Amino acid sequence: MKNYNYIKIIGLHVLIGLLVYSFSALSLVYLLGIFFYFSYQIFKAKPSQKTVKVLLACSYIVGAEVFIRMTGGNFLYEVSKYLVILFSLMGIFSTRLNNQPILYILYVFLLIPAILVAGFNPTGQSTLRTDIAFNLSGPICLGIVSVFCYKRKLSYPNIHSVLLAMALPLVAMTTYLFFYTPDIREIITGTGSNYAASGGFGPNQVSTVLGLGMFVFSLRFFMLSPNLSFKIINGALLGAMSFRGIVTFSRGGVITAIIMIAAFIYFYFRKVNIKAKFRISRLVFIFIGLGLIIWSISLIQTSGLIENRYANQDALGRAKEDVSTGRSDLISFELDEFFNNPILGVGVGKIKALREQKEGVLAASHNEMSRILSEHGLFGVAALLILLFTPLFFRFKNKSNIFFYSCYVFWFLTINHSAMRIAAPAFVYGLCLLDIQYKPISAKKATKVNAIKTKHI
């Protein structure tokens, strides 16, 4: 029955992708359906189930965010972040916080001074409200999610359910992308990020979330494919998302996914017994073969231009001077402004306007680390140190979360190439702070659960 339900829910999301492609107005209906369904699930849940219901709600909206933006379903651009904050607050106020997350509460308060600085230094290009919405919704979302997740216990089966909830909307989005541009060869003309291959939306954001889907279906391929049929299903989903991620020509999301998957396989391999190590080794060879097939198809569909993109070359095969596509100069400017305004920074959302004023360039670096320093000053330094080291200190004491390094790597790399334009890095960061439980529920089930733990962990 479980196997049938898995196939059924995958099929449902393929259907959602097709319906939204056919009737774009359904995107808003989809968003409202997510909100009402998960709100009801959280309200009616028993206290023991509140945590997992909140995480499922946040995870699903994170997976759906870019798809809903792409198809015009969000009546507010940052609505997905607001929903993640809302669901997390519902969890915070309806469950007990066993370990007070003081550092993350402090982190949220450290963001406030830059709001005051921005308020006293208004610019004509934007309002304080829009500056906060576009520049602080992500960091605040991360803080609230971290307060909720900090040292919170979650069972091993439930963490898999949470990760799957994030990947399901990506099945719908991948379906939509195949209908939107069925023939990649017709739209590829160069090596720049391709909007047409990304559903007419931002390639960086599309690539980032598809990378998450690649990770989730990779771990399901290794851990939750009990038979050949499931290996084929999970392998096919992995292949489809990988291909669509690659042909966006936005490298950040795909490279991040590969590093996440490598980290997962490494730590998974280290913890299993000898018999399981042989099984994983065989799967790795199949996995690599699948990757080579996907890359070959991508080469054919892009007439070899995707190879130029990853080799940092233009369409004629000439090496580009700046592998960062100009972002290094933008980051350098932000660091200079930090040193010019080291205490309070330049204020929330002001670095972009300041760059235009001084250099005549209206562009964002999409680097959260340099942005938080330039806009928040020393308060930003303190906030960044909390984010960098708190999960690592938690990991030293609690090594239960096999996905810790994969999630931490995703957050760190994503904020360095895509900032926090989407909710994904905020939520996935929170997953680093969970205390995964493998203990049997009853003595009768001890032998069975321990066997599962040995096999999977």
Number of C-alpha atoms within 10 A of each C-alpha: 5 7 11 8 10 12 12 12 12 18 15 15 19 20 16 21 24 21 17 23 21 12 10 16 14 18 23 18 14 16 20 13 12 17 16 10 12 19 18 12 16 23 15 12 14 11 13 9 14 20 25 20 24 26 29 24 24 27 26 22 27 28 28 26 27 28 29 25 20 21 21 16 23 21 11 10 16 18 20 26 27 18 20 27 24 18 25 25 17 18 24 19 10 14 15 13 16 10 12 13 16 10 16 22 14 14 23 18 14 18 22 15 19 26 22 14 18 21 16 11 13 13 14 6 9 12 14 19 11 12 19 17 19 16 21 22 22 25 23 21 27 28 26 24 29 28 25 31 27 24 23 19 15 19 16 19 11 17 20 15 16 20 24 20 22 26 27 22 27 31 28 25 32 28 23 26 22 19 15 16 16 12 13 18 14 11 15 21 12 16 24 17 19 21 18 19 27 28 22 14 18 19 24 25 25 26 30 28 29 30 28 28 28 30 28 24 26 25 20 20 22 20 16 15 18 12 8 9 11 17 20 13 16 22 22 15 23 26 20 19 28 25 23 24 29 24 28 29 28 26 20 21 28 28 17 24 28 18 17 26 22 14 19 20 20 11 16 21 19 11 16 17 13 12 9 17 16 13 12 19 13 11 15 14 11 13 17 11 12 16 16 12 14 19 19 14 14 22 17 13 19 22 14 15 25 28 19 18 21 16 14 19 18 18 17 10 14 11 14 13 10 11 13 11 11 12 17 14 13 21 20 13 20 27 20 15 22 25 14 13 18 20 17 20 27 26 27 30 26 24 25 19 19 18 18 12 11 9 10 10 13 12 14 17 22 19 21 23 18 25 30 30 28 33 33 29 25 20 23 27 19 16 23 17 12 15 19 12 11 14 22 16 10 16 18 8 8 14 12 15 20 19 21 25 20 24 24 22 19 24 22 18 19 26 19 18 20 20 23 25 21 24 28 32 29 26 28 24 25 27 28 26 27 25 21 22 16 16 13 15 9 9 9 9 11 13 12 11 17 14 11 12 16 12 17 18 20
